[in-house]
Amino acid sequence: MSKLRVIIPCAPHDVSFLRSCLESVTMSLNDLFLRKSKIISGAVVQVVFDGEIGSPEKTFEGLTAATPETSYQWEMLKPARGAAVARNYALGWAAPDDFVVFMDADDVVFPWCFWTRLNAYAQAEMDGVKEPFVYTQCMYIFQEPTTHKILKTVREVALAQNVRGWIEQQNVILTTSILCRAGLLQEAGGFEPYMICGEDGCLWRRVVGLRGPATPVPIPLVTHSYKQRPESQCRRLYKAHQDMFHLEIPKHGPMGQALDETAALRGLAAKDAQDDISRVAALAGDISTIHPTPSTTS
């Protein structure tokens, strides 16, 4: 039976936020297993540190003890190679039939998050939906850069019939919002490591647009909170690099086409991989600098 893999890249400067993130993930997983989900056999929480830190097993001791249903894994990129590579590395370890959910280290999910998404996926499959791509609303929390006032709003979610067009205009599906089978993202080539920002929007466009079969399944329920701080990469870099943000081919021409072709090659290599290590290498590139820590639990 499939597993649920929760993938969390974490840069060293975000480690202070990680405890709240993991507490919320653990609570939502506990809720999921209390409800006795019938489409997964267990869960893996995989934290990939984008850069070397101290001893995560000591920092988070007692918070991430393995249970019969859930295991926790710690790994590090030395040196840092970016959140896209960290996500692709973890994505490569997932079996194609496993479900994946992504978290940022400074975000939190609500207790009903994982159950809601898996239940929606199961219902969509029962209704005959081909390759559901489930995405939800979120509480969007950000700090106004001049006054430092904390603002909260609900992130808009596009209707399924409009999502392809909306992704070309703006990234309406945040990374923390999705749940789908790992194979869907693997065959689409994973996240684009060479984009300055917006690599998630680029992937969603390939998944629900260029690739074809994936069917967007929106859920009008807030399942998590997404935090954006004044120093967040997208906020700092978006205006200066707008041409790097979505790369829709009609507008950006050869640049967008080249990245899509590279992603297609990664996806083919991942699909043809004979073992987990080959699939990880196809999506993340050279993985010799990624090291599991002794604290990996199962």
Summary of the structure (lengths in Angstrom):
residues: 298
radius of gyration: 18.0
end to end distance: 17.0
largest distance: 53.4
contacts: 984
relative contact order: 0.17
helix: 42%
strand: 23%
